[in-house]
């Protein structure tokens, strides 16, 4: 006989929503694929929703979610094996340690938003088109009137500028995730 389903509490739902950027960011670091990172979060949320009693209470919840996200990310990567570099197990473990240290996702998001706001408007538009709207370089080049290589060059410069901007905040001692981002 099937056990009755335990309803998910609003507190657990809020916790999952609050930790979504951290879970997805951790999954993205492992998978290097935005869609797979979203899939990992959905799998984690589905697991918790199907049986909320599996989620430990208090401070034990974050390491448990991290481990579930790691396993789901590696599981989802199996059929998507692509040529290219993958993170070593050591790097995944370092990410895990940084993930469990403290939830800094909102601090990182705020810093990233400030860094993006500092970009030139045309560069910001290219960045948003590529990452938020998921447009290819060819589609962006048509939209903004640049060559495809020009779009790639802007994206490369923007990524470097964002990395420098994020590191500037980190070197001021504002972020314990410095090992992850440097």
C-alpha positions in Angstrom: 0.0 0.0 0.0 1.3 3.4 -1.0 2.2 5.8 1.8 0.3 9.1 1.8 2.3 12.0 0.4 3.6 14.5 2.9 2.8 18.0 1.9 5.7 20.4 1.4 5.7 23.1 4.0 5.9 26.8 3.0 9.2 27.0 4.9 10.8 24.2 2.8 9.5 25.8 -0.4 11.0 29.2 0.7 14.3 27.5 1.5 14.4 25.8 -1.9 13.6 29.1 -3.6 16.2 31.0 -1.6 18.8 28.5 -2.3 18.0 28.1 -6.0 20.8 30.4 -7.2 23.4 28.6 -5.1 22.2 25.1 -6.2 22.1 26.2 -9.8 25.4 27.9 -9.6 27.0 24.9 -8.1 25.4 22.7 -10.7 26.6 25.1 -13.5 30.2 24.9 -12.2 30.0 21.1 -12.5 28.1 20.8 -15.8 29.2 24.0 -17.6 25.7 24.0 -19.1 22.9 26.4 -18.1 20.1 24.1 -19.1 21.6 21.1 -17.3 22.1 23.3 -14.2 18.4 24.2 -14.3 17.6 20.5 -14.8 19.7 19.7 -11.7 17.7 22.3 -9.6 14.4 20.9 -10.9 15.5 17.3 -10.0 16.5 18.5 -6.5 13.3 20.3 -6.0 11.3 17.4 -7.3 13.1 15.0 -4.9 12.4 17.3 -1.9 8.8 17.9 -3.1 8.1 14.1 -3.4 9.2 13.5 0.2 9.9 16.6 2.3 10.9 14.4 5.2 14.2 13.6 3.4 15.4 17.2 3.8 17.3 17.5 7.1 16.4 20.3 9.4 18.6 23.3 10.2 22.2 23.6 9.1 22.3 20.0 7.9 20.0 20.9 5.0 22.6 22.8 3.0 25.2 20.1 2.8 22.5 17.6 2.0 21.2 19.7 -0.9 24.7 20.2 -2.1 25.4 16.5 -2.2 22.1 15.8 -3.9 22.9 18.5 -6.5 26.4 17.1 -7.1 25.0 13.6 -7.6 22.2 14.8 -9.9 24.7 16.9 -11.9 27.0 14.0 -12.5 24.1 11.8 -13.3 22.7 14.2 -15.9 26.2 14.6 -17.4 26.6 10.9 -18.2 24.4 11.0 -21.4 25.8 14.4 -22.4 29.4 13.4 -22.5 31.0 16.0 -24.7 34.5 16.6 -25.8 36.2 19.2 -23.7 37.5 19.7 -20.2 35.5 18.5 -17.2 36.1 19.5 -13.7 38.3 17.1 -11.7 36.8 15.5 -8.6 39.2 17.7 -6.5 37.7 20.9 -8.0 34.1 19.6 -7.5 35.0 19.0 -3.8 36.4 22.5 -3.5 33.2 23.9 -4.9 31.3 21.7 -2.4 33.3 23.2 0.5 32.6 26.7 -0.8 29.0 25.9 -1.3 28.5 24.7 2.3 30.6 27.4 3.9 27.7 29.9 3.8 24.9 30.9 1.5 26.4 33.9 -0.4 24.3 33.6 -3.5 22.5 36.9 -2.9 25.8 38.7 -2.2 27.3 37.3 -5.4 24.2 38.1 -7.4 24.2 41.7 -6.0 27.9 42.1 -6.9 27.4 40.7 -10.3 24.4 43.0 -11.0 26.5 46.0 -10.0 29.3 44.8 -12.3 26.9 44.3 -15.2 25.5 47.7 -14.6 28.9 49.2 -15.1 29.2 47.8 -18.6 28.6 50.0 -21.6 25.0 49.7 -22.7 25.8 48.0 -26.1 28.0 45.5 -24.3 25.3 44.9 -21.7 22.8 44.3 -24.5 25.0 41.7 -26.2 25.6 40.0 -22.8 21.8 39.9 -22.1 21.0 38.7 -25.6 23.5 35.8 -25.3 22.9 34.7 -21.7 19.4 35.7 -20.9 17.7 35.4 -24.3 19.9 32.4 -25.3 20.7 33.9 -28.7 23.5 32.7 -30.8 26.4 35.0 -31.9 24.9 35.0 -35.4 21.5 36.1 -34.2 23.1 38.8 -32.0 25.3 40.0 -34.9 22.2 40.6 -37.0 20.4 42.3 -34.1 23.2 44.7 -33.3 24.9 45.2 -36.6 28.3 43.7 -35.8 30.1 40.8 -37.3 29.9 37.4 -35.6 33.6 37.7 -34.7 32.9 41.1 -33.3 30.1 39.7 -31.1 32.5 36.9 -29.9 35.2 39.5 -29.1 32.7 41.7 -27.1 31.6 38.6 -25.1 35.2 37.7 -24.4 36.0 41.3 -23.2 32.8 41.4 -21.2 33.5 38.1 -19.4 37.0 39.4 -18.6 35.7 42.7 -17.3 33.1 40.9 -15.1 35.7 38.6 -13.7 38.0 41.6 -12.9 35.0 43.4 -11.3 34.0 40.4 -9.2 37.7 39.8 -8.1 38.0 43.5 -7.0 35.2 43.0 -4.5 36.7 39.7 -3.4 40.1 41.1 -2.8 38.6 43.6 -0.4 37.8 40.7 1.8 34.1 40.8 1.2 33.6 37.3 0.0 34.7 33.9 1.4 34.2 32.3 -2.0 37.4 33.9 -3.3 39.0 30.5 -3.8 36.2 29.5 -6.2 36.2 32.7 -8.3 40.0 33.4 -8.5 
